[in-house]
Amino acid sequence: MLAYADDVTILLQSPSDIPQIQTILDQYAAESGAKINIRKSKAMGVGRWDTTVNIMGIQYSESVKILGIQFTTTVRQSALRSWSAV
């Protein structure tokens, strides 16, 4: 999990991790009153991830920008998109 201000990035290894993350986020919301804005959230499968798996109702995306670095579903595409502007 990466956090910067109010942006949180959660990295999962498999869909079986989703229920555990959901439980942790539910506990945090109950204690803090803060909730995830599903409309502003993105999910991205890397490699052979099954994009038909529902991750808390969050839409899948082909790429995600985290702290200025562009991540895509492959390392090659991530490097090309992140470094081409440099």
N, CA, C and O atoms as a CHARMM CRD file, in Angstrom:
* protein
*
  344
    1    1 MET  N      0.84600  -1.16700   0.00000 PROA 1      0.00000
    2    1 MET  CA     0.00000   0.00000   0.00000 PROA 1      0.00000
    3    1 MET  C      0.89400   1.23300   0.00000 PROA 1      0.00000
    4    1 MET  O      1.83900   1.33000   0.78400 PROA 1      0.00000
    5    2 LEU  N      0.58400   2.17600  -0.89000 PROA 2      0.00000
    6    2 LEU  CA     1.28300   3.45100  -0.97500 PROA 2      0.00000
    7    2 LEU  C      0.28400   4.55000  -0.65900 PROA 2      0.00000
    8    2 LEU  O     -0.85000   4.51300  -1.13800 PROA 2      0.00000
    9    3 ALA  N      0.68600   5.51800   0.13500 PROA 3      0.00000
   10    3 ALA  CA    -0.20700   6.62000   0.45500 PROA 3      0.00000
   11    3 ALA  C      0.53300   7.93700   0.35000 PROA 3      0.00000
   12    3 ALA  O      1.66300   8.07200   0.82100 PROA 3      0.00000
   13    4 TYR  N     -0.12000   8.91300  -0.27600 PROA 4      0.00000
   14    4 TYR  CA     0.41200  10.26500  -0.38000 PROA 4      0.00000
   15    4 TYR  C     -0.77600  11.20600  -0.28700 PROA 4      0.00000
   16    4 TYR  O     -1.64100  11.21300  -1.16300 PROA 4      0.00000
   17    5 ALA  N     -0.81800  11.99800   0.77300 PROA 5      0.00000
   18    5 ALA  CA    -1.95100  12.87500   1.05300 PROA 5      0.00000
   19    5 ALA  C     -3.23700  12.03900   1.09300 PROA 5      0.00000
   20    5 ALA  O     -3.34900  11.12300   1.90800 PROA 5      0.00000
   21    6 ASP  N     -4.20200  12.34500   0.22700 PROA 6      0.00000
   22    6 ASP  CA    -5.43800  11.57100   0.23800 PROA 6      0.00000
   23    6 ASP  C     -5.49600  10.53700  -0.87800 PROA 6      0.00000
   24    6 ASP  O     -6.54700   9.94500  -1.12300 PROA 6      0.00000
   25    7 ASP  N     -4.36600  10.31500  -1.56200 PROA 7      0.00000
   26    7 ASP  CA    -4.29800   9.29600  -2.60700 PROA 7      0.00000
   27    7 ASP  C     -3.67500   8.02800  -2.04600 PROA 7      0.00000
   28    7 ASP  O     -2.58100   8.05800  -1.48200 PROA 7      0.00000
   29    8 VAL  N     -4.36600   6.93600  -2.20200 PROA 8      0.00000
   30    8 VAL  CA    -3.87500   5.64500  -1.70700 PROA 8      0.00000
   31    8 VAL  C     -3.83000   4.67100  -2.86900 PROA 8      0.00000
   32    8 VAL  O     -4.78100   4.56900  -3.64300 PROA 8      0.00000
   33    9 THR  N     -2.71900   3.95700  -2.98700 PROA 9      0.00000
   34    9 THR  CA    -2.56100   2.93800  -4.02000 PROA 9      0.00000
   35    9 THR  C     -2.40000   1.60200  -3.32700 PROA 9      0.00000
   36    9 THR  O     -1.55200   1.45000  -2.44800 PROA 9      0.00000
   37   10 ILE  N     -3.20500   0.64200  -3.71600 PROA 10     0.00000
   38   10 ILE  CA    -3.15400  -0.69700  -3.12900 PROA 10     0.00000
   39   10 ILE  C     -2.74200  -1.66900  -4.21400 PROA 10     0.00000
   40   10 ILE  O     -3.36300  -1.72000  -5.27600 PROA 10     0.00000
   41   11 LEU  N     -1.70000  -2.43800  -3.95500 PROA 11     0.00000
   42   11 LEU  CA    -1.21800  -3.43300  -4.90500 PROA 11     0.00000
   43   11 LEU  C     -1.58900  -4.82000  -4.39200 PROA 11     0.00000
   44   11 LEU  O     -1.29100  -5.17000  -3.25000 PROA 11     0.00000
   45   12 LEU  N     -2.23600  -5.59900  -5.23700 PROA 12     0.00000
   46   12 LEU  CA    -2.66300  -6.95300  -4.88200 PROA 12     0.00000
   47   12 LEU  C     -1.95500  -7.96500  -5.76600 PROA 12     0.00000
   48   12 LEU  O     -1.63900  -7.68700  -6.92200 PROA 12     0.00000
   49   13 GLN  N     -1.71300  -9.14200  -5.20500 PROA 13     0.00000
   50   13 GLN  CA    -1.10200 -10.19700  -6.00300 PROA 13     0.00000
   51   13 GLN  C     -2.14000 -11.05900  -6.70400 PROA 13     0.00000
   52   13 GLN  O     -1.87500 -11.61000  -7.77300 PROA 13     0.00000
   53   14 SER  N     -3.31000 -11.17600  -6.11400 PROA 14     0.00000
   54   14 SER  CA    -4.33800 -12.01700  -6.72700 PROA 14     0.00000
   55   14 SER  C     -5.72000 -11.56300  -6.27000 PROA 14     0.00000
   56   14 SER  O     -5.84500 -10.86500  -5.26400 PROA 14     0.00000
   57   15 PRO  N     -6.75300 -11.95700  -7.00300 PROA 15     0.00000
   58   15 PRO  CA    -8.11500 -11.60700  -6.59900 PROA 15     0.00000
   59   15 PRO  C     -8.49100 -12.11600  -5.20000 PROA 15     0.00000
   60   15 PRO  O     -9.39100 -11.56800  -4.56400 PROA 15     0.00000
   61   16 SER  N     -7.81700 -13.14100  -4.73200 PROA 16     0.00000
   62   16 SER  CA    -8.13300 -13.66200  -3.39600 PROA 16     0.00000
   63   16 SER  C     -7.77300 -12.66700  -2.29300 PROA 16     0.00000
   64   16 SER  O     -8.20800 -12.83700  -1.15400 PROA 16     0.00000
   65   17 ASP  N     -6.98400 -11.62500  -2.60800 PROA 17     0.00000
   66   17 ASP  CA    -6.62800 -10.59300  -1.63200 PROA 17     0.00000
   67   17 ASP  C     -7.73900  -9.55700  -1.45600 PROA 17     0.00000
   68   17 ASP  O     -7.73300  -8.81100  -0.47600 PROA 17     0.00000
   69   18 ILE  N     -8.67700  -9.49900  -2.37400 PROA 18     0.00000
   70   18 ILE  CA    -9.70400  -8.46000  -2.36400 PROA 18     0.00000
   71   18 ILE  C    -10.54900  -8.46000  -1.08500 PROA 18     0.00000
   72   18 ILE  O    -10.74000  -7.38800  -0.51100 PROA 18     0.00000
   73   19 PRO  N    -11.06300  -9.59200  -0.60900 PROA 19     0.00000
   74   19 PRO  CA   -11.87300  -9.55200   0.61500 PROA 19     0.00000
   75   19 PRO  C    -11.11100  -9.01400   1.82800 PROA 19     0.00000
   76   19 PRO  O    -11.68600  -8.30100   2.65000 PROA 19     0.00000
   77   20 GLN  N     -9.84300  -9.34300   1.94700 PROA 20     0.00000
   78   20 GLN  CA    -9.05100  -8.85600   3.07400 PROA 20     0.00000
   79   20 GLN  C     -8.88100  -7.33400   2.99700 PROA 20     0.00000
   80   20 GLN  O     -9.00500  -6.64400   4.00900 PROA 20     0.00000
   81   21 ILE  N     -8.60000  -6.81800   1.81300 PROA 21     0.00000
   82   21 ILE  CA    -8.47100  -5.36500   1.62200 PROA 21     0.00000
   83   21 ILE  C     -9.80300  -4.68700   1.91700 PROA 21     0.00000
   84   21 ILE  O     -9.83100  -3.63300   2.55100 PROA 21     0.00000
   85   22 GLN  N    -10.90300  -5.27600   1.46600 PROA 22     0.00000
   86   22 GLN  CA   -12.22800  -4.69900   1.71100 PROA 22     0.00000
   87   22 GLN  C    -12.49700  -4.60900   3.21100 PROA 22     0.00000
   88   22 GLN  O    -13.01700  -3.60000   3.68500 PROA 22     0.00000
   89   23 THR  N    -12.15000  -5.64700   3.95500 PROA 23     0.00000
   90   23 THR  CA   -12.34100  -5.65400   5.41100 PROA 23     0.00000
   91   23 THR  C    -11.52700  -4.54100   6.07100 PROA 23     0.00000
   92   23 THR  O    -12.04100  -3.82300   6.92900 PROA 23     0.00000
   93   24 ILE  N    -10.27000  -4.39600   5.67700 PROA 24     0.00000
   94   24 ILE  CA    -9.40500  -3.35900   6.24600 PROA 24     0.00000
   95   24 ILE  C     -9.95900  -1.96800   5.94300 PROA 24     0.00000
   96   24 ILE  O     -9.99400  -1.11000   6.82600 PROA 24     0.00000
   97   25 LEU  N    -10.39200  -1.74000   4.70200 PROA 25     0.00000
   98   25 LEU  CA   -10.94700  -0.43800   4.33600 PROA 25     0.00000
   99   25 LEU  C    -12.25500  -0.15800   5.07200 PROA 25     0.00000
  100   25 LEU  O    -12.51400   0.98300   5.45600 PROA 25     0.00000
  101   26 ASP  N    -13.07600  -1.17700   5.27200 PROA 26     0.00000
  102   26 ASP  CA   -14.32000  -1.01500   6.02900 PROA 26     0.00000
  103   26 ASP  C    -14.03200  -0.64200   7.47900 PROA 26     0.00000
  104   26 ASP  O    -14.70900   0.21500   8.04700 PROA 26     0.00000
  105   27 GLN  N    -13.03100  -1.28100   8.08000 PROA 27     0.00000
  106   27 GLN  CA   -12.64700  -0.95900   9.45600 PROA 27     0.00000
  107   27 GLN  C    -12.13300   0.47400   9.55800 PROA 27     0.00000
  108   27 GLN  O    -12.48200   1.20100  10.48800 PROA 27     0.00000
  109   28 TYR  N    -11.29900   0.87500   8.59400 PROA 28     0.00000
  110   28 TYR  CA   -10.77100   2.23600   8.58300 PROA 28     0.00000
  111   28 TYR  C    -11.91700   3.25100   8.45300 PROA 28     0.00000
  112   28 TYR  O    -11.93900   4.26200   9.15500 PROA 28     0.00000
  113   29 ALA  N    -12.86000   2.97600   7.55700 PROA 29     0.00000
  114   29 ALA  CA   -13.99900   3.87800   7.36100 PROA 29     0.00000
  115   29 ALA  C    -14.83500   3.99100   8.63900 PROA 29     0.00000
  116   29 ALA  O    -15.29600   5.07900   8.98400 PROA 29     0.00000
  117   30 ALA  N    -15.03100   2.87700   9.33800 PROA 30     0.00000
  118   30 ALA  CA   -15.82100   2.89000  10.56700 PROA 30     0.00000
  119   30 ALA  C    -15.14800   3.73800  11.65300 PROA 30     0.00000
  120   30 ALA  O    -15.82700   4.43300  12.40900 PROA 30     0.00000
  121   31 GLU  N    -13.83000   3.68100  11.72600 PROA 31     0.00000
  122   31 GLU  CA   -13.08700   4.42500  12.74700 PROA 31     0.00000
  123   31 GLU  C    -12.89200   5.89600  12.38600 PROA 31     0.00000
  124   31 GLU  O    -12.95700   6.75800  13.26200 PROA 31     0.00000
  125   32 SER  N    -12.65700   6.18800  11.12500 PROA 32     0.00000
  126   32 SER  CA   -12.29300   7.54500  10.72400 PROA 32     0.00000
  127   32 SER  C    -13.42400   8.34400  10.07700 PROA 32     0.00000
  128   32 SER  O    -13.39700   9.57500  10.06000 PROA 32     0.00000
  129   33 GLY  N    -14.40200   7.64000   9.55500 PROA 33     0.00000
  130   33 GLY  CA   -15.46200   8.30600   8.82000 PROA 33     0.00000
  131   33 GLY  C    -15.09600   8.55800   7.35900 PROA 33     0.00000
  132   33 GLY  O    -15.92800   9.02900   6.58500 PROA 33     0.00000
  133   34 ALA  N    -13.85900   8.24900   6.97900 PROA 34     0.00000
  134   34 ALA  CA   -13.39500   8.43300   5.59800 PROA 34     0.00000
  135   34 ALA  C    -13.80500   7.22600   4.76000 PROA 34     0.00000
  136   34 ALA  O    -13.75700   6.08900   5.22900 PROA 34     0.00000
  137   35 LYS  N    -14.20300   7.47900   3.53600 PROA 35     0.00000
  138   35 LYS  CA   -14.59700   6.39700   2.64500 PROA 35     0.00000
  139   35 LYS  C    -13.93700   6.55800   1.29100 PROA 35     0.00000
  140   35 LYS  O    -13.56400   7.66500   0.90200 PROA 35     0.00000
  141   36 ILE  N    -13.79400   5.46100   0.57900 PROA 36     0.00000
  142   36 ILE  CA   -13.23700   5.48100  -0.77100 PROA 36     0.00000
  143   36 ILE  C    -14.27400   6.07400  -1.72500 PROA 36     0.00000
  144   36 ILE  O    -15.45300   5.72500  -1.67300 PROA 36     0.00000
  145   37 ASN  N    -13.82100   6.96700  -2.58800 PROA 37     0.00000
  146   37 ASN  CA   -14.67200   7.50000  -3.64000 PROA 37     0.00000
  147   37 ASN  C    -14.51100   6.57300  -4.84400 PROA 37     0.00000
  148   37 ASN  O    -13.55400   6.69600  -5.60700 PROA 37     0.00000
  149   38 ILE  N    -15.44500   5.65600  -5.00600 PROA 38     0.00000
  150   38 ILE  CA   -15.38000   4.65900  -6.07500 PROA 38     0.00000
  151   38 ILE  C    -15.31800   5.32700  -7.44700 PROA 38     0.00000
  152   38 ILE  O    -14.63300   4.82700  -8.33900 PROA 38     0.00000
  153   39 ARG  N    -16.02100   6.44900  -7.63600 PROA 39     0.00000
  154   39 ARG  CA   -16.03100   7.12700  -8.93600 PROA 39     0.00000
  155   39 ARG  C    -14.66100   7.68400  -9.31800 PROA 39     0.00000
  156   39 ARG  O    -14.36400   7.81900 -10.50500 PROA 39     0.00000
  157   40 LYS  N    -13.82700   8.00600  -8.34000 PROA 40     0.00000
  158   40 LYS  CA   -12.49500   8.53900  -8.63200 PROA 40     0.00000
  159   40 LYS  C    -11.43000   7.45100  -8.57900 PROA 40     0.00000
  160   40 LYS  O    -10.25200   7.72700  -8.80400 PROA 40     0.00000
  161   41 SER  N    -11.82900   6.23200  -8.28900 PROA 41     0.00000
  162   41 SER  CA   -10.88300   5.13200  -8.12900 PROA 41     0.00000
  163   41 SER  C    -10.67000   4.39400  -9.44400 PROA 41     0.00000
  164   41 SER  O    -11.53100   4.40700 -10.32300 PROA 41     0.00000
  165   42 LYS  N     -9.51000   3.75000  -9.56800 PROA 42     0.00000
  166   42 LYS  CA    -9.19200   2.95800 -10.74600 PROA 42     0.00000
  167   42 LYS  C     -8.60500   1.62700 -10.30600 PROA 42     0.00000
  168   42 LYS  O     -7.91800   1.54100  -9.28900 PROA 42     0.00000
  169   43 ALA  N     -8.88300   0.60700 -11.07800 PROA 43     0.00000
  170   43 ALA  CA    -8.26400  -0.70600 -10.88100 PROA 43     0.00000
  171   43 ALA  C     -7.53800  -1.05600 -12.17000 PROA 43     0.00000
  172   43 ALA  O     -8.01400  -0.75200 -13.26300 PROA 43     0.00000
  173   44 MET  N     -6.40000  -1.68900 -12.03600 PROA 44     0.00000
  174   44 MET  CA    -5.64700  -2.07000 -13.21800 PROA 44     0.00000
  175   44 MET  C     -5.03300  -3.44600 -12.99500 PROA 44     0.00000
  176   44 MET  O     -4.36100  -3.68500 -11.99200 PROA 44     0.00000
  177   45 GLY  N     -5.27000  -4.33600 -13.93100 PROA 45     0.00000
  178   45 GLY  CA    -4.66300  -5.65300 -13.87400 PROA 45     0.00000
  179   45 GLY  C     -3.32000  -5.64200 -14.56000 PROA 45     0.00000
  180   45 GLY  O     -3.18800  -5.11300 -15.66300 PROA 45     0.00000
  181   46 VAL  N     -2.33200  -6.21400 -13.92500 PROA 46     0.00000
  182   46 VAL  CA    -0.98900  -6.27900 -14.50700 PROA 46     0.00000
  183   46 VAL  C     -0.70100  -7.72300 -14.87400 PROA 46     0.00000
  184   46 VAL  O     -0.95600  -8.63300 -14.08600 PROA 46     0.00000
  185   47 GLY  N     -0.16800  -7.93400 -16.07500 PROA 47     0.00000
  186   47 GLY  CA     0.15100  -9.29700 -16.49300 PROA 47     0.00000
  187   47 GLY  C     -1.11000 -10.07400 -16.82800 PROA 47     0.00000
  188   47 GLY  O     -1.93300  -9.62400 -17.62500 PROA 47     0.00000
  189   48 ARG  N     -1.25800 -11.21700 -16.22900 PROA 48     0.00000
  190   48 ARG  CA    -2.38000 -12.11900 -16.55100 PROA 48     0.00000
  191   48 ARG  C     -3.55800 -11.97900 -15.59100 PROA 48     0.00000
  192   48 ARG  O     -4.26200 -12.95500 -15.33200 PROA 48     0.00000
  193   49 TRP  N     -3.77200 -10.81700 -15.08000 PROA 49     0.00000
  194   49 TRP  CA    -4.87300 -10.57000 -14.14300 PROA 49     0.00000
  195   49 TRP  C     -6.20900 -10.72300 -14.86200 PROA 49     0.00000
  196   49 TRP  O     -6.36400 -10.26800 -15.99600 PROA 49     0.00000
  197   50 ASP  N     -7.15900 -11.35500 -14.21200 PROA 50     0.00000
  198   50 ASP  CA    -8.49600 -11.55500 -14.77400 PROA 50     0.00000
  199   50 ASP  C     -9.32500 -10.29500 -14.54200 PROA 50     0.00000
  200   50 ASP  O     -9.78800 -10.05600 -13.42700 PROA 50     0.00000
  201   51 THR  N     -9.51300  -9.49500 -15.57800 PROA 51     0.00000
  202   51 THR  CA   -10.23000  -8.22900 -15.42600 PROA 51     0.00000
  203   51 THR  C    -11.74600  -8.39100 -15.30400 PROA 51     0.00000
  204   51 THR  O    -12.46600  -7.39700 -15.20500 PROA 51     0.00000
  205   52 THR  N    -12.23000  -9.62100 -15.30900 PROA 52     0.00000
  206   52 THR  CA   -13.65800  -9.82200 -15.06600 PROA 52     0.00000
  207   52 THR  C    -13.95400  -9.87600 -13.56900 PROA 52     0.00000
  208   52 THR  O    -15.11700  -9.84200 -13.16700 PROA 52     0.00000
  209   53 VAL  N    -12.90900  -9.96000 -12.74200 PROA 53     0.00000
  210   53 VAL  CA   -13.07700  -9.99700 -11.29000 PROA 53     0.00000
  211   53 VAL  C    -13.47200  -8.59900 -10.81600 PROA 53     0.00000
  212   53 VAL  O    -12.82000  -7.61400 -11.16300 PROA 53     0.00000
  213   54 ASN  N    -14.53600  -8.51800 -10.02700 PROA 54     0.00000
  214   54 ASN  CA   -15.02000  -7.24300  -9.49900 PROA 54     0.00000
  215   54 ASN  C    -14.17900  -6.85000  -8.28300 PROA 54     0.00000
  216   54 ASN  O    -14.08600  -7.59900  -7.31100 PROA 54     0.00000
  217   55 ILE  N    -13.56900  -5.66800  -8.35300 PROA 55     0.00000
  218   55 ILE  CA   -12.79500  -5.15100  -7.23000 PROA 55     0.00000
  219   55 ILE  C    -13.58500  -4.00000  -6.62300 PROA 55     0.00000
  220   55 ILE  O    -13.38500  -2.84000  -6.98500 PROA 55     0.00000
  221   56 MET  N    -14.47300  -4.32100  -5.71000 PROA 56     0.00000
  222   56 MET  CA   -15.25500  -3.34800  -4.95800 PROA 56     0.00000
  223   56 MET  C    -16.02100  -2.37800  -5.85100 PROA 56     0.00000
  224   56 MET  O    -16.28500  -1.24500  -5.44700 PROA 56     0.00000
  225   57 GLY  N    -16.38000  -2.80800  -7.05800 PROA 57     0.00000
  226   57 GLY  CA   -17.14400  -1.96500  -7.97300 PROA 57     0.00000
  227   57 GLY  C    -16.31000  -0.92000  -8.68500 PROA 57     0.00000
  228   57 GLY  O    -16.86100  -0.02100  -9.31900 PROA 57     0.00000
  229   58 ILE  N    -14.98700  -1.01800  -8.59300 PROA 58     0.00000
  230   58 ILE  CA   -14.10000  -0.05400  -9.23000 PROA 58     0.00000
  231   58 ILE  C    -13.85300  -0.48000 -10.67500 PROA 58     0.00000
  232   58 ILE  O    -13.59400  -1.65300 -10.94700 PROA 58     0.00000
  233   59 GLN  N    -13.93400   0.48200 -11.60400 PROA 59     0.00000
  234   59 GLN  CA   -13.72300   0.17500 -13.01700 PROA 59     0.00000
  235   59 GLN  C    -12.25600  -0.09600 -13.31000 PROA 59     0.00000
  236   59 GLN  O    -11.36600   0.51600 -12.71900 PROA 59     0.00000
  237   60 TYR  N    -12.02100  -1.01800 -14.22800 PROA 60     0.00000
  238   60 TYR  CA   -10.65600  -1.31200 -14.67000 PROA 60     0.00000
  239   60 TYR  C    -10.18300  -0.23100 -15.62900 PROA 60     0.00000
  240   60 TYR  O    -10.97200   0.35700 -16.36900 PROA 60     0.00000
  241   61 SER  N     -8.88600   0.01700 -15.60000 PROA 61     0.00000
  242   61 SER  CA    -8.25600   0.99200 -16.46400 PROA 61     0.00000
  243   61 SER  C     -7.04000   0.34700 -17.11100 PROA 61     0.00000
  244   61 SER  O     -6.43600  -0.56000 -16.53800 PROA 61     0.00000
  245   62 GLU  N     -6.67900   0.81100 -18.30500 PROA 62     0.00000
  246   62 GLU  CA    -5.49600   0.29500 -18.99800 PROA 62     0.00000
  247   62 GLU  C     -4.20500   0.90300 -18.45100 PROA 62     0.00000
  248   62 GLU  O     -3.12200   0.34700 -18.63500 PROA 62     0.00000
  249   63 SER  N     -4.33000   2.05300 -17.77300 PROA 63     0.00000
  250   63 SER  CA    -3.14900   2.68800 -17.19500 PROA 63     0.00000
  251   63 SER  C     -3.54100   3.50300 -15.96700 PROA 63     0.00000
  252   63 SER  O     -4.68800   3.92500 -15.81300 PROA 63     0.00000
  253   64 VAL  N     -2.55100   3.71100 -15.10000 PROA 64     0.00000
  254   64 VAL  CA    -2.75200   4.47700 -13.87700 PROA 64     0.00000
  255   64 VAL  C     -1.50400   5.32700 -13.66300 PROA 64     0.00000
  256   64 VAL  O     -0.38300   4.83800 -13.80700 PROA 64     0.00000
  257   65 LYS  N     -1.69700   6.59000 -13.32000 PROA 65     0.00000
  258   65 LYS  CA    -0.56600   7.47500 -13.04100 PROA 65     0.00000
  259   65 LYS  C     -0.44100   7.61500 -11.52600 PROA 65     0.00000
  260   65 LYS  O     -1.38300   8.02600 -10.84800 PROA 65     0.00000
  261   66 ILE  N      0.74100   7.26600 -11.00600 PROA 66     0.00000
  262   66 ILE  CA     0.98900   7.33700  -9.57400 PROA 66     0.00000
  263   66 ILE  C      2.22500   8.19600  -9.35200 PROA 66     0.00000
  264   66 ILE  O      3.33000   7.84300  -9.76500 PROA 66     0.00000
  265   67 LEU  N      2.01400   9.34400  -8.68300 PROA 67     0.00000
  266   67 LEU  CA     3.10300  10.28700  -8.40700 PROA 67     0.00000
  267   67 LEU  C      3.92300  10.60200  -9.66400 PROA 67     0.00000
  268   67 LEU  O      5.15200  10.64800  -9.61600 PROA 67     0.00000
  269   68 GLY  N      3.23800  10.81400 -10.77200 PROA 68     0.00000
  270   68 GLY  CA     3.88600  11.22400 -12.00300 PROA 68     0.00000
  271   68 GLY  C      4.41600  10.10200 -12.88200 PROA 68     0.00000
  272   68 GLY  O      4.88800  10.35600 -13.98900 PROA 68     0.00000
  273   69 ILE  N      4.34500   8.88100 -12.41100 PROA 69     0.00000
  274   69 ILE  CA     4.82400   7.74100 -13.19200 PROA 69     0.00000
  275   69 ILE  C      3.63400   7.00300 -13.77700 PROA 69     0.00000
  276   69 ILE  O      2.68600   6.67700 -13.06300 PROA 69     0.00000
  277   70 GLN  N      3.68300   6.74000 -15.07600 PROA 70     0.00000
  278   70 GLN  CA     2.60100   6.05500 -15.77800 PROA 70     0.00000
  279   70 GLN  C      2.79700   4.54400 -15.69200 PROA 70     0.00000
  280   70 GLN  O      3.81600   4.02100 -16.14400 PROA 70     0.00000
  281   71 PHE  N      1.83500   3.85100 -15.12100 PROA 71     0.00000
  282   71 PHE  CA     1.86200   2.39100 -15.04400 PROA 71     0.00000
  283   71 PHE  C      0.82000   1.83600 -16.00000 PROA 71     0.00000
  284   71 PHE  O     -0.29600   2.34900 -16.08200 PROA 71     0.00000
  285   72 THR  N      1.19200   0.77900 -16.72500 PROA 72     0.00000
  286   72 THR  CA     0.26300   0.11000 -17.62800 PROA 72     0.00000
  287   72 THR  C      0.30000  -1.38600 -17.31100 PROA 72     0.00000
  288   72 THR  O      0.91500  -1.81400 -16.33500 PROA 72     0.00000
  289   73 THR  N     -0.35800  -2.15400 -18.14000 PROA 73     0.00000
  290   73 THR  CA    -0.45300  -3.59000 -17.87300 PROA 73     0.00000
  291   73 THR  C      0.82500  -4.36100 -18.17800 PROA 73     0.00000
  292   73 THR  O      0.93700  -5.53600 -17.83100 PROA 73     0.00000
  293   74 THR  N      1.79800  -3.70400 -18.83100 PROA 74     0.00000
  294   74 THR  CA     3.08200  -4.36400 -19.08600 PROA 74     0.00000
  295   74 THR  C      4.22900  -3.43200 -18.69500 PROA 74     0.00000
  296   74 THR  O      4.08000  -2.21000 -18.72100 PROA 74     0.00000
  297   75 VAL  N      5.35400  -4.00500 -18.33900 PROA 75     0.00000
  298   75 VAL  CA     6.53200  -3.22300 -17.96500 PROA 75     0.00000
  299   75 VAL  C      7.01600  -2.39700 -19.15200 PROA 75     0.00000
  300   75 VAL  O      7.38200  -1.23300 -18.99100 PROA 75     0.00000
  301   76 ARG  N      7.02000  -2.98500 -20.33000 PROA 76     0.00000
  302   76 ARG  CA     7.50300  -2.28300 -21.53200 PROA 76     0.00000
  303   76 ARG  C      6.68500  -1.02900 -21.81000 PROA 76     0.00000
  304   76 ARG  O      7.24700   0.04300 -22.03400 PROA 76     0.00000
  305   77 GLN  N      5.37400  -1.15500 -21.79600 PROA 77     0.00000
  306   77 GLN  CA     4.50800   0.00600 -22.04700 PROA 77     0.00000
  307   77 GLN  C      4.65600   1.05300 -20.94400 PROA 77     0.00000
  308   77 GLN  O      4.63300   2.25200 -21.22300 PROA 77     0.00000
  309   78 SER  N      4.80800   0.61500 -19.70600 PROA 78     0.00000
  310   78 SER  CA     4.99300   1.54800 -18.59000 PROA 78     0.00000
  311   78 SER  C      6.25400   2.36800 -18.80200 PROA 78     0.00000
  312   78 SER  O      6.23800   3.58600 -18.63000 PROA 78     0.00000
  313   79 ALA  N      7.34900   1.71000 -19.17500 PROA 79     0.00000
  314   79 ALA  CA     8.61500   2.40800 -19.40900 PROA 79     0.00000
  315   79 ALA  C      8.49500   3.38400 -20.56400 PROA 79     0.00000
  316   79 ALA  O      8.96800   4.51700 -20.47200 PROA 79     0.00000
  317   80 LEU  N      7.86600   2.95300 -21.65500 PROA 80     0.00000
  318   80 LEU  CA     7.71300   3.83500 -22.81500 PROA 80     0.00000
  319   80 LEU  C      6.89900   5.07900 -22.47300 PROA 80     0.00000
  320   80 LEU  O      7.28700   6.19100 -22.82800 PROA 80     0.00000
  321   81 ARG  N      5.79000   4.89900 -21.79700 PROA 81     0.00000
  322   81 ARG  CA     4.92200   6.04100 -21.46200 PROA 81     0.00000
  323   81 ARG  C      5.56100   6.96100 -20.42800 PROA 81     0.00000
  324   81 ARG  O      5.40500   8.17900 -20.50100 PROA 81     0.00000
  325   82 SER  N      6.27200   6.39000 -19.47100 PROA 82     0.00000
  326   82 SER  CA     6.86200   7.20600 -18.41300 PROA 82     0.00000
  327   82 SER  C      8.08500   7.97300 -18.88200 PROA 82     0.00000
  328   82 SER  O      8.29600   9.11000 -18.46000 PROA 82     0.00000
  329   83 TRP  N      8.89300   7.38000 -19.74400 PROA 83     0.00000
  330   83 TRP  CA    10.16200   7.98500 -20.13300 PROA 83     0.00000
  331   83 TRP  C     10.11300   8.74000 -21.45300 PROA 83     0.00000
  332   83 TRP  O     11.03700   9.49700 -21.74800 PROA 83     0.00000
  333   84 SER  N      9.08700   8.56600 -22.24500 PROA 84     0.00000
  334   84 SER  CA     9.03900   9.24200 -23.54100 PROA 84     0.00000
  335   84 SER  C      8.97700  10.76400 -23.37900 PROA 84     0.00000
  336   84 SER  O      9.49700  11.49500 -24.22200 PROA 84     0.00000
  337   85 ALA  N      8.36500  11.23000 -22.33700 PROA 85     0.00000
  338   85 ALA  CA     8.26900  12.68100 -22.10500 PROA 85     0.00000
  339   85 ALA  C      9.58700  13.26500 -21.62000 PROA 85     0.00000
  340   85 ALA  O      9.81800  14.46900 -21.73800 PROA 85     0.00000
  341   86 VAL  N     10.44100  12.42400 -21.07900 PROA 86     0.00000
  342   86 VAL  CA    11.73100  12.89500 -20.56300 PROA 86     0.00000
  343   86 VAL  C     12.69200  12.96800 -21.69700 PROA 86     0.00000
  344   86 VAL  O     13.84900  13.34100 -21.50300 PROA 86     0.00000
